[in-house]
Amino acid sequence: MAAQKRHIFVIGCPRSGTTAFTRLLNQHPDIAIGYERYSKLARKGELTPAHFEADRFEQFEAGDSHWSHYNKGNYRFDVLGKAQDASFVGDKLVNVADQMAQFDRFSDVKLIFLIRDPVSIARSWQARADHPNDSWDANRDGLVSIPAFNAFVRFTERWTKANPENSLCIYCEDFFADRSGLAPCLRFIGADPDDMGDADFIYEASAEKLLDPSRTIQSEVSLRANFGRFRKLVHAARTASGHAGSEVVAQ
Protein backbone atom coordinates (compact mmCIF):
# COMPACT_ATOMS: atom_id res chain seq x y z
CA MET A 1 0.00 0.00 0.00
CA ALA A 2 1.39 3.42 -0.99
CA ALA A 3 2.37 5.80 1.77
CA GLN A 4 -0.10 8.58 2.46
CA LYS A 5 0.89 11.84 0.84
CA ARG A 6 1.43 14.90 2.98
CA HIS A 7 0.09 18.28 1.93
CA ILE A 8 2.06 21.51 1.64
CA PHE A 9 0.63 24.91 0.76
CA VAL A 10 2.61 28.02 -0.07
CA ILE A 11 0.53 31.09 0.82
CA GLY A 12 1.24 34.73 0.06
CA CYS A 13 -0.04 38.08 -1.07
CA PRO A 14 0.10 38.38 -4.88
CA ARG A 15 3.55 39.50 -6.09
CA SER A 16 5.33 38.37 -2.93
CA GLY A 17 7.68 35.81 -4.48
CA THR A 18 5.46 32.74 -4.14
CA THR A 19 6.10 31.54 -7.70
CA ALA A 20 9.90 31.70 -7.39
CA PHE A 21 9.74 30.04 -3.98
CA THR A 22 7.49 27.26 -5.27
CA ARG A 23 9.74 26.69 -8.28
CA LEU A 24 12.62 26.29 -5.89
CA LEU A 25 10.82 23.73 -3.71
CA ASN A 26 9.78 21.82 -6.81
CA GLN A 27 13.45 21.23 -7.62
CA HIS A 28 13.28 18.59 -4.87
CA PRO A 29 12.35 15.23 -6.41
CA ASP A 30 9.90 14.40 -3.62
CA ILE A 31 7.88 17.64 -3.79
CA ALA A 32 5.08 18.53 -6.24
CA ILE A 33 3.41 21.87 -5.54
CA GLY A 34 1.06 23.39 -8.11
CA TYR A 35 1.10 26.98 -9.30
CA GLU A 36 -2.39 28.15 -8.32
CA ARG A 37 -3.56 24.81 -9.70
CA TYR A 38 -6.81 25.23 -7.76
CA SER A 39 -6.98 29.02 -7.43
CA LYS A 40 -10.75 29.27 -8.03
CA LEU A 41 -11.65 26.36 -5.76
CA ALA A 42 -9.40 27.70 -3.01
CA ARG A 43 -11.02 31.14 -3.12
CA LYS A 44 -14.37 29.42 -2.54
CA GLY A 45 -12.98 27.30 0.30
CA GLU A 46 -13.57 24.00 -1.53
CA LEU A 47 -10.16 22.30 -1.47
CA THR A 48 -10.03 18.69 -0.27
CA PRO A 49 -7.30 16.01 -0.16
CA ALA A 50 -8.97 14.32 -3.16
CA HIS A 51 -7.90 17.22 -5.37
CA PHE A 52 -4.29 16.20 -4.83
CA GLU A 53 -4.60 12.59 -5.89
CA ALA A 54 -2.31 12.25 -8.91
CA ASP A 55 -5.00 11.61 -11.54
CA ARG A 56 -7.11 14.54 -10.39
CA PHE A 57 -4.11 16.84 -10.00
CA GLU A 58 -3.15 16.23 -13.63
CA GLN A 59 -6.69 16.65 -15.00
CA PHE A 60 -7.87 20.26 -15.23
CA GLU A 61 -11.63 20.75 -14.88
CA ALA A 62 -13.83 23.79 -15.30
CA GLY A 63 -13.88 25.87 -12.14
CA ASP A 64 -10.52 24.62 -10.87
CA SER A 65 -8.34 27.58 -11.67
CA HIS A 66 -7.73 30.67 -13.74
CA TRP A 67 -5.44 28.30 -15.67
CA SER A 68 -7.25 26.03 -18.14
CA HIS A 69 -4.05 23.98 -18.50
CA TYR A 70 -0.29 24.20 -18.05
CA ASN A 71 1.62 24.54 -21.31
CA LYS A 72 3.81 21.57 -22.15
CA GLY A 73 7.50 22.34 -21.72
CA ASN A 74 6.80 25.00 -19.09
CA TYR A 75 7.96 24.59 -15.49
CA ARG A 76 4.31 24.53 -14.41
CA PHE A 77 3.63 21.54 -16.65
CA ASP A 78 6.61 19.66 -15.25
CA VAL A 79 5.11 19.49 -11.76
CA LEU A 80 2.04 17.57 -12.94
CA GLY A 81 4.05 14.47 -13.73
CA LYS A 82 5.68 14.47 -10.29
CA ALA A 83 2.43 14.13 -8.33
CA GLN A 84 2.24 10.35 -8.74
CA ASP A 85 5.50 9.61 -6.93
CA ALA A 86 5.96 12.67 -4.73
CA SER A 87 5.48 12.30 -0.98
CA PHE A 88 4.61 15.99 -0.58
CA VAL A 89 1.91 17.55 -2.76
CA GLY A 90 0.02 20.83 -2.61
CA ASP A 91 -0.48 24.20 -4.21
CA LYS A 92 0.74 27.75 -4.02
CA LEU A 93 -2.16 30.12 -3.43
CA VAL A 94 -2.95 33.80 -3.05
CA ASN A 95 -6.10 35.68 -2.03
CA VAL A 96 -7.38 33.00 0.36
CA ALA A 97 -7.68 35.17 3.47
CA ASP A 98 -11.35 34.37 4.03
CA GLN A 99 -11.08 30.64 3.35
CA MET A 100 -8.45 29.33 5.75
CA ALA A 101 -10.89 26.83 7.33
CA GLN A 102 -10.58 24.61 4.24
CA PHE A 103 -7.10 23.54 5.35
CA ASP A 104 -8.63 21.86 8.39
CA ARG A 105 -9.80 19.12 6.01
CA PHE A 106 -6.19 18.01 5.57
CA SER A 107 -5.01 15.76 8.39
CA ASP A 108 -1.28 16.31 7.85
CA VAL A 109 -1.03 19.79 6.38
CA LYS A 110 1.76 22.34 6.60
CA LEU A 111 1.48 25.94 5.47
CA ILE A 112 4.40 28.12 4.43
CA PHE A 113 3.65 31.85 4.44
CA LEU A 114 5.82 33.97 2.19
CA ILE A 115 6.20 37.51 3.47
CA ARG A 116 7.51 40.35 1.33
CA ASP A 117 8.08 44.04 2.02
CA PRO A 118 4.74 45.78 1.28
CA VAL A 119 6.36 48.63 -0.66
CA SER A 120 7.91 46.10 -3.06
CA ILE A 121 4.53 44.43 -3.45
CA ALA A 122 2.86 47.76 -4.21
CA ARG A 123 5.53 48.67 -6.76
CA SER A 124 5.13 45.31 -8.46
CA TRP A 125 1.35 45.69 -8.68
CA GLN A 126 1.78 49.20 -10.08
CA ALA A 127 4.34 48.10 -12.68
CA ARG A 128 2.05 45.38 -13.94
CA ALA A 129 -0.99 47.66 -13.94
CA ASP A 130 0.94 50.24 -16.01
CA HIS A 131 2.18 47.72 -18.58
CA PRO A 132 0.00 48.00 -21.71
CA ASN A 133 0.52 44.39 -22.80
CA ASP A 134 0.18 42.71 -19.42
CA SER A 135 -2.80 40.46 -18.69
CA TRP A 136 -2.86 41.98 -15.19
CA ASP A 137 -6.00 44.06 -14.52
CA ALA A 138 -5.02 47.72 -14.94
CA ASN A 139 -7.29 48.63 -12.01
CA ARG A 140 -5.18 46.52 -9.63
CA ASP A 141 -2.57 49.18 -9.04
CA GLY A 142 -0.20 49.76 -6.13
CA LEU A 143 -2.84 51.27 -3.87
CA VAL A 144 -5.14 48.28 -4.35
CA SER A 145 -2.35 46.05 -3.06
CA ILE A 146 -2.57 47.59 0.42
CA PRO A 147 -5.85 45.98 1.59
CA ALA A 148 -4.72 42.69 0.04
CA PHE A 149 -1.47 42.87 2.00
CA ASN A 150 -3.28 43.82 5.21
CA ALA A 151 -5.68 40.88 4.85
CA PHE A 152 -2.77 38.51 4.26
CA VAL A 153 -0.95 39.76 7.36
CA ARG A 154 -4.08 39.38 9.52
CA PHE A 155 -4.89 35.81 8.56
CA THR A 156 -1.23 34.78 8.65
CA GLU A 157 -0.94 36.02 12.21
CA ARG A 158 -4.13 34.22 13.24
CA TRP A 159 -3.20 30.93 11.57
CA THR A 160 0.37 30.80 12.85
CA LYS A 161 -0.74 31.51 16.42
CA ALA A 162 -3.36 28.76 16.26
CA ASN A 163 -1.14 26.25 14.40
CA PRO A 164 2.49 26.95 15.36
CA GLU A 165 3.82 23.47 14.64
CA ASN A 166 2.29 23.36 11.17
CA SER A 167 3.24 26.89 10.10
CA LEU A 168 6.42 28.44 8.76
CA CYS A 169 6.92 32.10 7.86
CA ILE A 170 9.55 32.96 5.26
CA TYR A 171 10.73 36.54 4.78
CA CYS A 172 11.25 36.69 1.03
CA GLU A 173 14.12 39.20 1.01
CA ASP A 174 16.15 37.20 3.55
CA PHE A 175 15.43 33.85 1.95
CA PHE A 176 16.70 34.77 -1.50
CA ALA A 177 19.66 36.75 -0.16
CA ASP A 178 20.99 33.88 1.95
CA ARG A 179 20.59 30.27 0.84
CA SER A 180 20.97 28.97 4.38
CA GLY A 181 17.20 29.12 4.80
CA LEU A 182 16.47 26.32 2.32
CA ALA A 183 17.56 23.32 4.42
CA PRO A 184 15.47 24.30 7.49
CA CYS A 185 12.48 24.84 5.19
CA LEU A 186 12.85 21.37 3.68
CA ARG A 187 13.20 19.83 7.13
CA PHE A 188 10.00 21.61 8.20
CA ILE A 189 8.24 19.98 5.24
CA GLY A 190 9.80 16.61 6.03
CA ALA A 191 11.93 16.36 2.88
CA ASP A 192 15.61 15.45 2.92
CA PRO A 193 17.77 18.51 2.10
CA ASP A 194 20.49 16.23 0.72
CA ASP A 195 18.16 15.20 -2.13
CA MET A 196 17.61 18.78 -3.31
CA GLY A 197 18.17 19.34 -7.03
CA ASP A 198 19.94 22.28 -8.66
CA ALA A 199 18.29 25.56 -7.72
CA ASP A 200 21.08 28.05 -8.50
CA PHE A 201 19.29 29.49 -11.53
CA ILE A 202 16.19 30.27 -9.45
CA TYR A 203 18.18 31.94 -6.70
CA GLU A 204 20.13 34.03 -9.18
CA ALA A 205 17.08 35.19 -11.14
CA SER A 206 15.12 35.97 -7.97
CA ALA A 207 17.98 37.83 -6.28
CA GLU A 208 18.33 40.05 -9.34
CA LYS A 209 14.70 41.13 -8.98
CA LEU A 210 14.47 41.31 -5.19
CA LEU A 211 17.79 42.53 -3.88
CA ASP A 212 18.85 45.72 -5.66
CA PRO A 213 20.12 48.48 -3.28
CA SER A 214 17.01 50.68 -3.42
CA ARG A 215 14.77 47.77 -2.43
CA THR A 216 17.16 46.77 0.34
CA ILE A 217 16.80 50.26 1.82
CA GLN A 218 13.01 50.23 1.57
CA SER A 219 12.88 46.80 3.21
CA GLU A 220 14.93 48.05 6.14
CA VAL A 221 12.65 51.09 6.48
CA SER A 222 9.61 48.81 6.46
CA LEU A 223 11.13 46.69 9.21
CA ARG A 224 12.54 49.42 11.45
CA ALA A 225 10.32 52.50 11.13
CA ASN A 226 7.57 52.90 13.74
CA PHE A 227 4.66 53.15 11.35
CA GLY A 228 2.05 52.77 14.07
CA ARG A 229 3.09 56.04 15.73
CA PHE A 230 3.66 57.63 12.34
CA ARG A 231 0.07 56.93 11.31
CA LYS A 232 -1.25 58.36 14.58
CA LEU A 233 0.77 61.56 14.11
CA VAL A 234 -0.37 61.96 10.50
CA HIS A 235 -3.97 61.41 11.56
CA ALA A 236 -3.63 64.06 14.29
CA ALA A 237 -2.00 66.51 11.88
CA ARG A 238 -4.69 66.04 9.24
CA THR A 239 -7.46 66.36 11.79
CA ALA A 240 -6.00 69.61 13.10
CA SER A 241 -5.47 71.11 9.65
CA GLY A 242 -8.61 69.78 8.00
CA HIS A 243 -6.48 68.20 5.30
CA ALA A 244 -8.49 65.72 3.22
CA GLY A 245 -5.74 63.21 2.48
CA SER A 246 -5.83 59.44 2.15
CA GLU A 247 -7.46 57.60 5.00
CA VAL A 248 -4.95 56.59 7.65
CA VAL A 249 -5.30 52.87 8.38
CA ALA A 250 -5.64 52.17 12.10
CA GLN A 251 -3.41 49.68 13.87
Buried (B, 14 or more C-beta within 10 A) or exposed (E): EEEEBBBBBBBBBBBBBBBBBBBBBBBBBBBBBBBBBBBBBBBEBBBEBEBBBBEBBBEBEEEBBEBEEBEEEEBBBBBBEBBBEBBBBBBBBBBBBEBBEBBEBBEEBBBBBBBBBBBBBBBBBBBBBEEEEEEBEEEBBBEBBBEBBEBBBEBBEEBBEEBEEBBBEBBBBEBBBEEEBBBEBBEBBBBEEEEBEEBEEBBEEBBEEBEEEEBBEBBEEBEEEEBEEEBBEBBEEBEEEEEEEEEBEEE
